[in-house]
Amino acid sequence: MSGQQLTRELIEEWAYSDIIIDAYESGDDGDAARFEIAVFEFFGVRGLLDFAADPACLARLYFVDLLAKTFLWMFRNNAGLPFHFSRFLGIMSKEDYRRMNEEREEKIYEICLVLDSMRSIKDPAIQSLYKQILDFRHDQVSSSAEFYYRCLKNLDLSLFSTNLT
């Protein structure tokens, strides 16, 4: 694992220059996960869209990939049953179950706000992603991993690979 301190400024500089961030470049799954978590903590879904919508961003494809996976995650995140992970703990209290669902619904709503904001971005790549995600929801018949991976496989992000550099 890399010991390099990930900061908002470092990730932003990486997005627009050729500096190297060890956690991104190392090839270690733990480092990659740490980098992705840092990106989400510092920028959130809205920040992913900001980078993805900027043709000058050298890491545009990285950010749009995370953004697309976040949107597709909504299709997989159906409500769970009110049982604790361990079968020995039994059923959750009604309050805990409601709180769990409220938190999930809040997160999904925030993601949907970002998705909806894409309607007003004129960039053809962003418009393409927006339309694809909304079209996928019409194909959804279950919240299975199979549907998620099929959508991910069929996602066309080719318009994002043409940067202005």
C-alpha positions, 0 to 999 in steps of 0.5 A: 500500500502506498503511503502518499497522502491523498488530498483534494488538491492532489487529486484535482492536480492529477485530473488535469496534469501528468503527475503520478498518484501512487495509489492510482498507479500501483496496481494494488487493489487496496490502493485502488480502493483507497483512491476511489474512496478518497475521490468520493469523499472529496468530490462526491457524485457531483464532483465526478460529473464536474470532472466528467463534463470537462473535456480538458480533464485528462482523467475524464474517462476515469471519472465518467467510469466511476460516475456511470458505475454509481448511476448503475448501482442504483439499479442494484440497490433495491430494498433489503429484507429487515434481517441483520446480516447474521442469522443469529441476530434475527430481525431488525427493529422497525425503526432500524429498518426504516432508518436503513431504507431512509438512508438508502433512499436519500443517497439514491435521491442525491445521485438522481439529482446529479443525473437530472442535472446532466439534462442541461449540460450540452456536452455530447458525451454527457448527453450520451451518458445521460440518455443511456442511463435513463434508457437502461432503467426501462430495461430493468426487470430485476435488481440483479448483478447480472443486469448491472453487469450487462448495462456496464458492458453495453455502456458506450463511453467512447465520446469521453475518450477524446480529450482536448489535449 
